[in-house]
Amino acid sequence: MVKALLVDPWPWWLGGICIGLLVPVMYYFLNTPLGVSTGYGNLAKIIFCHTKLKWLKSSKFERVCNWRLLFIIGMLIGGFCSARFSGGPVFVNEMGRFTELIAWGSIPTAIWFFCGGLLLALGARLANGCTSGHSIHGIANMHLSSLVATFFFLLFGIITVWLIRLLMMGGI
Amino acid sequence: MKKNIAYLFLGVFFGFALSRVGASDYELIFGMFAGEDLKLALVMGTAIIVGGLGMALLRNMGYKGYKGQPIEVNKKDLNKYTAIGGALFGIGWAISGACPGTVIAQLGEGKIFGAMTFLGMIAGTYLYAYIAEKHPSVYF
């Protein structure tokens, strides 16, 4: 039992139930919508603390150490514990079939993933939410904008993976 | 203070669940988009159904919290940037094999390239703030 929960990968239904429960639980106890991506504004403000940009100076980030930062720190600890419980090295420099099939060396690969993050952040800010805020929280609340956003997340994810396989991994 | 501990604890729970179920695994994300392994699509679907049932229950109880405090559901606007941002996000999701939540779990797991995605996200958020400064139409 302990091994199934802490060491083995979870089955899809267990992960789905735990993640889904967060939405009503966070509203019921804390009146807070589940969401992660806005928290990167806290991190950006910590790094660029003298910024004059209006968005980063808005009331959302007046106190940097708010719930969003705590939630992110918690997630970091959660990921760390999960990896420690299942064993393996502390630092992992592989990324599935990407590092297996594409021998770019570490710096171009690092730039690739950095650019991925850049697009994720820009996209999440323009769409006003990410997978947790839109796809989980938003659709669970039957918001049309979340359904539209999720449709575009998935559509362009599928197209991009298809292109990566075709152009960079030697065919479909 | 109690609230802060609750947020931290819920974050640990979320990060742990994402990591345990494999949402922070490049292969599973790639496999979902490639149509090879739909485990994460099932996870998302289940989460939406469970979350939706929970919210329906809260709605029937008149959106009252545990102390009877009102619950305000955060509603996001639909405009053309929902689609444009959604497309950029989808490309970034496929490139990095992570989304803004799972990349934090990846960082906790010690994935070096996940850390690069994480840094890219901070830079991208700053870039957004910069663009929104010049173009008030995308200031949300």
Boltz contact constraints between the chains, C-beta under 6 A:
constraints:
  - contact:
      token1: [A, 9]
      token2: [B, 22]
      max_distance: 6.0
  - contact:
      token1: [A, 10]
      token2: [B, 20]
      max_distance: 6.0
  - contact:
      token1: [A, 10]
      token2: [B, 21]
      max_distance: 6.0
  - contact:
      token1: [A, 12]
      token2: [B, 39]
      max_distance: 6.0
  - contact:
      token1: [A, 12]
      token2: [B, 42]
      max_distance: 6.0
  - contact:
      token1: [A, 12]
      token2: [B, 43]
      max_distance: 6.0
  - contact:
      token1: [A, 13]
      token2: [B, 46]
      max_distance: 6.0
  - contact:
      token1: [A, 15]
      token2: [B, 17]
      max_distance: 6.0
  - contact:
      token1: [A, 15]
      token2: [B, 21]
      max_distance: 6.0
  - contact:
      token1: [A, 15]
      token2: [B, 43]
      max_distance: 6.0
  - contact:
      token1: [A, 16]
      token2: [B, 43]
      max_distance: 6.0
  - contact:
      token1: [A, 16]
      token2: [B, 46]
      max_distance: 6.0
  - contact:
      token1: [A, 16]
      token2: [B, 47]
      max_distance: 6.0
  - contact:
      token1: [A, 17]
      token2: [B, 50]
      max_distance: 6.0
  - contact:
      token1: [A, 18]
      token2: [B, 17]
      max_distance: 6.0
  - contact:
      token1: [A, 19]
      token2: [B, 17]
      max_distance: 6.0
  - contact:
      token1: [A, 19]
      token2: [B, 47]
      max_distance: 6.0
  - contact:
      token1: [A, 20]
      token2: [B, 47]
      max_distance: 6.0
  - contact:
      token1: [A, 20]
      token2: [B, 50]
      max_distance: 6.0
  - contact:
      token1: [A, 20]
      token2: [B, 51]
      max_distance: 6.0
  - contact:
      token1: [A, 21]
      token2: [B, 50]
      max_distance: 6.0
  - contact:
      token1: [A, 22]
      token2: [B, 14]
      max_distance: 6.0
  - contact:
      token1: [A, 23]
      token2: [B, 51]
      max_distance: 6.0
  - contact:
      token1: [A, 24]
      token2: [B, 54]
      max_distance: 6.0
  - contact:
      token1: [A, 24]
      token2: [B, 55]
      max_distance: 6.0
  - contact:
      token1: [A, 24]
      token2: [B, 58]
      max_distance: 6.0
  - contact:
      token1: [A, 27]
      token2: [B, 71]
      max_distance: 6.0
  - contact:
      token1: [A, 28]
      token2: [B, 65]
      max_distance: 6.0
  - contact:
      token1: [A, 28]
      token2: [B, 66]
      max_distance: 6.0
  - contact:
      token1: [A, 29]
      token2: [B, 66]
      max_distance: 6.0
  - contact:
      token1: [A, 31]
      token2: [B, 65]
      max_distance: 6.0
  - contact:
      token1: [A, 31]
      token2: [B, 71]
      max_distance: 6.0
  - contact:
      token1: [A, 33]
      token2: [B, 74]
      max_distance: 6.0
  - contact:
      token1: [A, 36]
      token2: [B, 100]
      max_distance: 6.0
  - contact:
      token1: [A, 36]
      token2: [B, 101]
      max_distance: 6.0
  - contact:
      token1: [A, 37]
      token2: [B, 100]
      max_distance: 6.0
  - contact:
      token1: [A, 40]
      token2: [B, 121]
      max_distance: 6.0
  - contact:
      token1: [A, 40]
      token2: [B, 122]
      max_distance: 6.0
  - contact:
      token1: [A, 40]
      token2: [B, 125]
      max_distance: 6.0
  - contact:
      token1: [A, 41]
      token2: [B, 125]
      max_distance: 6.0
  - contact:
      token1: [A, 43]
      token2: [B, 122]
      max_distance: 6.0
  - contact:
      token1: [A, 44]
      token2: [B, 122]
      max_distance: 6.0
  - contact:
      token1: [A, 44]
      token2: [B, 125]
      max_distance: 6.0
  - contact:
      token1: [A, 44]
      token2: [B, 126]
      max_distance: 6.0
  - contact:
      token1: [A, 53]
      token2: [B, 129]
      max_distance: 6.0
  - contact:
      token1: [A, 53]
      token2: [B, 133]
      max_distance: 6.0
  - contact:
      token1: [A, 54]
      token2: [B, 133]
      max_distance: 6.0
  - contact:
      token1: [A, 55]
      token2: [B, 129]
      max_distance: 6.0
  - contact:
      token1: [A, 55]
      token2: [B, 132]
      max_distance: 6.0
  - contact:
      token1: [A, 56]
      token2: [B, 129]
      max_distance: 6.0
  - contact:
      token1: [A, 67]
      token2: [B, 7]
      max_distance: 6.0
  - contact:
      token1: [A, 70]
      token2: [B, 4]
      max_distance: 6.0
  - contact:
      token1: [A, 70]
      token2: [B, 7]
      max_distance: 6.0
  - contact:
      token1: [A, 70]
      token2: [B, 8]
      max_distance: 6.0
  - contact:
      token1: [A, 71]
      token2: [B, 7]
      max_distance: 6.0
  - contact:
      token1: [A, 71]
      token2: [B, 11]
      max_distance: 6.0
  - contact:
      token1: [A, 72]
      token2: [B, 104]
      max_distance: 6.0
  - contact:
      token1: [A, 74]
      token2: [B, 8]
      max_distance: 6.0
  - contact:
      token1: [A, 74]
      token2: [B, 11]
      max_distance: 6.0
  - contact:
      token1: [A, 74]
      token2: [B, 12]
      max_distance: 6.0
  - contact:
      token1: [A, 75]
      token2: [B, 11]
      max_distance: 6.0
  - contact:
      token1: [A, 75]
      token2: [B, 14]
      max_distance: 6.0
  - contact:
      token1: [A, 75]
      token2: [B, 15]
      max_distance: 6.0
  - contact:
      token1: [A, 75]
      token2: [B, 104]
      max_distance: 6.0
  - contact:
      token1: [A, 76]
      token2: [B, 104]
      max_distance: 6.0
  - contact:
      token1: [A, 76]
      token2: [B, 108]
      max_distance: 6.0
  - contact:
      token1: [A, 77]
      token2: [B, 12]
      max_distance: 6.0
  - contact:
      token1: [A, 78]
      token2: [B, 12]
      max_distance: 6.0
  - contact:
      token1: [A, 78]
      token2: [B, 15]
      max_distance: 6.0
  - contact:
      token1: [A, 78]
      token2: [B, 16]
      max_distance: 6.0
  - contact:
      token1: [A, 79]
      token2: [B, 15]
      max_distance: 6.0
  - contact:
      token1: [A, 79]
      token2: [B, 19]
      max_distance: 6.0
  - contact:
      token1: [A, 79]
      token2: [B, 105]
      max_distance: 6.0
  - contact:
      token1: [A, 79]
      token2: [B, 108]
      max_distance: 6.0
  - contact:
      token1: [A, 79]
      token2: [B, 109]
      max_distance: 6.0
  - contact:
      token1: [A, 80]
      token2: [B, 108]
      max_distance: 6.0
  - contact:
      token1: [A, 81]
      token2: [B, 16]
      max_distance: 6.0
  - contact:
      token1: [A, 82]
      token2: [B, 16]
      max_distance: 6.0
  - contact:
      token1: [A, 82]
      token2: [B, 19]
      max_distance: 6.0
  - contact:
      token1: [A, 82]
      token2: [B, 20]
      max_distance: 6.0
  - contact:
      token1: [A, 83]
      token2: [B, 109]
      max_distance: 6.0
  - contact:
      token1: [A, 90]
      token2: [B, 110]
      max_distance: 6.0
  - contact:
      token1: [A, 91]
      token2: [B, 110]
      max_distance: 6.0
  - contact:
      token1: [A, 92]
      token2: [B, 110]
      max_distance: 6.0
  - contact:
      token1: [A, 92]
      token2: [B, 111]
      max_distance: 6.0
  - contact:
      token1: [A, 93]
      token2: [B, 112]
      max_distance: 6.0
  - contact:
      token1: [A, 95]
      token2: [B, 26]
      max_distance: 6.0
  - contact:
      token1: [A, 95]
      token2: [B, 113]
      max_distance: 6.0
  - contact:
      token1: [A, 96]
      token2: [B, 26]
      max_distance: 6.0
  - contact:
      token1: [A, 96]
      token2: [B, 27]
      max_distance: 6.0
  - contact:
      token1: [A, 110]
      token2: [B, 116]
      max_distance: 6.0
  - contact:
      token1: [A, 113]
      token2: [B, 96]
      max_distance: 6.0
  - contact:
      token1: [A, 113]
      token2: [B, 113]
      max_distance: 6.0
  - contact:
      token1: [A, 113]
      token2: [B, 116]
      max_distance: 6.0
  - contact:
      token1: [A, 113]
      token2: [B, 117]
      max_distance: 6.0
  - contact:
      token1: [A, 114]
      token2: [B, 116]
      max_distance: 6.0
  - contact:
      token1: [A, 114]
      token2: [B, 120]
      max_distance: 6.0
  - contact:
      token1: [A, 116]
      token2: [B, 92]
      max_distance: 6.0
  - contact:
      token1: [A, 116]
      token2: [B, 95]
      max_distance: 6.0
  - contact:
      token1: [A, 116]
      token2: [B, 96]
      max_distance: 6.0
  - contact:
      token1: [A, 116]
      token2: [B, 117]
      max_distance: 6.0
  - contact:
      token1: [A, 117]
      token2: [B, 96]
      max_distance: 6.0
  - contact:
      token1: [A, 117]
      token2: [B, 117]
      max_distance: 6.0
  - contact:
      token1: [A, 117]
      token2: [B, 120]
      max_distance: 6.0
  - contact:
      token1: [A, 117]
      token2: [B, 121]
      max_distance: 6.0
  - contact:
      token1: [A, 118]
      token2: [B, 120]
      max_distance: 6.0
  - contact:
      token1: [A, 118]
      token2: [B, 123]
      max_distance: 6.0
  - contact:
      token1: [A, 118]
      token2: [B, 124]
      max_distance: 6.0
  - contact:
      token1: [A, 119]
      token2: [B, 88]
      max_distance: 6.0
  - contact:
      token1: [A, 119]
      token2: [B, 91]
      max_distance: 6.0
  - contact:
      token1: [A, 119]
      token2: [B, 92]
      max_distance: 6.0
  - contact:
      token1: [A, 120]
      token2: [B, 89]
      max_distance: 6.0
  - contact:
      token1: [A, 120]
      token2: [B, 92]
      max_distance: 6.0
  - contact:
      token1: [A, 120]
      token2: [B, 100]
      max_distance: 6.0
  - contact:
      token1: [A, 120]
      token2: [B, 121]
      max_distance: 6.0
  - contact:
      token1: [A, 121]
      token2: [B, 121]
      max_distance: 6.0
  - contact:
      token1: [A, 121]
      token2: [B, 124]
      max_distance: 6.0
  - contact:
      token1: [A, 121]
      token2: [B, 125]
      max_distance: 6.0
  - contact:
      token1: [A, 122]
      token2: [B, 88]
      max_distance: 6.0
  - contact:
      token1: [A, 122]
      token2: [B, 124]
      max_distance: 6.0
  - contact:
      token1: [A, 122]
      token2: [B, 128]
      max_distance: 6.0
  - contact:
      token1: [A, 123]
      token2: [B, 85]
      max_distance: 6.0
  - contact:
      token1: [A, 123]
      token2: [B, 88]
      max_distance: 6.0
  - contact:
      token1: [A, 123]
      token2: [B, 89]
      max_distance: 6.0
  - contact:
      token1: [A, 123]
      token2: [B, 92]
      max_distance: 6.0
  - contact:
      token1: [A, 124]
      token2: [B, 89]
      max_distance: 6.0
  - contact:
      token1: [A, 124]
      token2: [B, 100]
      max_distance: 6.0
  - contact:
      token1: [A, 125]
      token2: [B, 128]
      max_distance: 6.0
  - contact:
      token1: [A, 126]
      token2: [B, 81]
      max_distance: 6.0
  - contact:
      token1: [A, 126]
      token2: [B, 84]
      max_distance: 6.0
  - contact:
      token1: [A, 126]
      token2: [B, 85]
      max_distance: 6.0
  - contact:
      token1: [A, 127]
      token2: [B, 82]
      max_distance: 6.0
  - contact:
      token1: [A, 127]
      token2: [B, 85]
      max_distance: 6.0
  - contact:
      token1: [A, 127]
      token2: [B, 86]
      max_distance: 6.0
  - contact:
      token1: [A, 127]
      token2: [B, 89]
      max_distance: 6.0
  - contact:
      token1: [A, 128]
      token2: [B, 76]
      max_distance: 6.0
  - contact:
      token1: [A, 128]
      token2: [B, 140]
      max_distance: 6.0
  - contact:
      token1: [A, 129]
      token2: [B, 76]
      max_distance: 6.0
  - contact:
      token1: [A, 130]
      token2: [B, 99]
      max_distance: 6.0
  - contact:
      token1: [A, 130]
      token2: [B, 100]
      max_distance: 6.0
  - contact:
      token1: [A, 131]
      token2: [B, 99]
      max_distance: 6.0
  - contact:
      token1: [A, 132]
      token2: [B, 101]
      max_distance: 6.0
  - contact:
      token1: [A, 136]
      token2: [B, 47]
      max_distance: 6.0
  - contact:
      token1: [A, 136]
      token2: [B, 51]
      max_distance: 6.0
  - contact:
      token1: [A, 139]
      token2: [B, 48]
      max_distance: 6.0
  - contact:
      token1: [A, 140]
      token2: [B, 48]
      max_distance: 6.0
  - contact:
      token1: [A, 140]
      token2: [B, 51]
      max_distance: 6.0
  - contact:
      token1: [A, 140]
      token2: [B, 52]
      max_distance: 6.0
  - contact:
      token1: [A, 140]
      token2: [B, 55]
      max_distance: 6.0
  - contact:
      token1: [A, 141]
      token2: [B, 55]
      max_distance: 6.0
  - contact:
      token1: [A, 141]
      token2: [B, 73]
      max_distance: 6.0
  - contact:
      token1: [A, 143]
      token2: [B, 75]
      max_distance: 6.0
  - contact:
      token1: [A, 144]
      token2: [B, 78]
      max_distance: 6.0
  - contact:
      token1: [A, 145]
      token2: [B, 76]
      max_distance: 6.0
  - contact:
      token1: [A, 145]
      token2: [B, 78]
      max_distance: 6.0
  - contact:
      token1: [A, 145]
      token2: [B, 82]
      max_distance: 6.0
  - contact:
      token1: [A, 148]
      token2: [B, 82]
      max_distance: 6.0
  - contact:
      token1: [A, 149]
      token2: [B, 82]
      max_distance: 6.0
  - contact:
      token1: [A, 149]
      token2: [B, 86]
      max_distance: 6.0
  - contact:
      token1: [A, 152]
      token2: [B, 83]
      max_distance: 6.0
  - contact:
      token1: [A, 152]
      token2: [B, 86]
      max_distance: 6.0
  - contact:
      token1: [A, 152]
      token2: [B, 87]
      max_distance: 6.0
  - contact:
      token1: [A, 152]
      token2: [B, 90]
      max_distance: 6.0
  - contact:
      token1: [A, 153]
      token2: [B, 86]
      max_distance: 6.0
  - contact:
      token1: [A, 153]
      token2: [B, 89]
      max_distance: 6.0
  - contact:
      token1: [A, 153]
      token2: [B, 90]
      max_distance: 6.0
  - contact:
      token1: [A, 156]
      token2: [B, 87]
      max_distance: 6.0
  - contact:
      token1: [A, 156]
      token2: [B, 90]
      max_distance: 6.0
  - contact:
      token1: [A, 156]
      token2: [B, 91]
      max_distance: 6.0
  - contact:
      token1: [A, 157]
      token2: [B, 33]
      max_distance: 6.0
  - contact:
      token1: [A, 157]
      token2: [B, 90]
      max_distance: 6.0
  - contact:
      token1: [A, 157]
      token2: [B, 93]
      max_distance: 6.0
  - contact:
      token1: [A, 157]
      token2: [B, 94]
      max_distance: 6.0
  - contact:
      token1: [A, 158]
      token2: [B, 33]
      max_distance: 6.0
  - contact:
      token1: [A, 160]
      token2: [B, 91]
      max_distance: 6.0
  - contact:
      token1: [A, 160]
      token2: [B, 94]
      max_distance: 6.0
  - contact:
      token1: [A, 161]
      token2: [B, 33]
      max_distance: 6.0
  - contact:
      token1: [A, 161]
      token2: [B, 34]
      max_distance: 6.0
  - contact:
      token1: [A, 161]
      token2: [B, 94]
      max_distance: 6.0
